[in-house]
Amino acid sequence: MRQQRDTLLLIINNETTIMRIPRIFHPERLPDNGRVSLSEDAANHVGRVLRMQIGQEILLFDGSGAEFPAVIAETSKKSVAVDVVERVERSIESPLDLHLGQVISRGDKMEFTIQKSVELGVNVITPLISERCGVKLNAERFDKKLQQWQKIAIAACEQSGRNIVPEIRPVMALEEWTTEDFDGLKLNLHPRAKYSINTLPEPVKRVRLLIGPEGGLSADEIEKTREFGFEETLLGPRVLRTETAALTAITALQVRFGDLG
């Protein structure tokens, strides 16, 4: 079997159509071969949304860094079983280990930031609470948000081809996050910083990136980030929205130290 199986040829009205083989996350460790029942969410997506049939191919991954070509063997209204063919080692992870600390933004902006950050190669995302954070929820609702954000990260891996799912950590206070031990470069975006990402010294292998809220960090918070070793850097002359700033900074870091460009 080929090492890369990501397309499917369909003949429709005597015309050949190329479709991507669906990539599906499996929450438990997969065997190198044998029959496996898909999770409830995956079975619903494969059976009801994609309407796939017995004999069609899918690609499974379990977060271990490999992917598993499989063929649909059984289907019913509530379950789908597949035959795993083999284990294929395949990694498209960036050489840059990037941890995003994102102060939680309103509405669907946080979901958008998580989705696109995962596509861009972020390894860990920590949702943060700061003085000017506009989102006020109790612990139970934050737990539900966390489950939703992790599902978004998984879906972004399915779409982008990543076989390792980034961790979405529990919500933390900004001050607690900034005081954690970290062996790498710590960055805080600041519109009046003297240096840009392009002027950071090389080589950089690990980065902890702080993105503040829509109203910005308070003067006291900025001072505390300096106290705990965060370097201030800028992206350019324009003031960016929080979700734009996060994705722009991640892209710039991946171009400079990772695998973009």
Buried (B, 14 or more C-beta within 10 A) or exposed (E): EEEEBBEBEEEEEEEEEEEEBBBBBBEEEBEEEEEBBBBEEBBBBBBEEEEBEEEBBBBBBBBBEBBBBBEBBEBEEEBBBBBBBBBBEBEEBBEBBBBBBBBBBEEEBBBBBBBBBBBBBBBBBBBBBBBEBBBEEEEEEBEEBBEBBBBBBBBBBBEBBBBBBBBBBEBBEBBEBBEEEBEBBBBBBBBEBEEEBEEBEEEBBBBBBBBBBBEBBBEEBBEBBBEEEBBBBBBEEEEBEBBBBBBBBBBBBBEBBBEBE
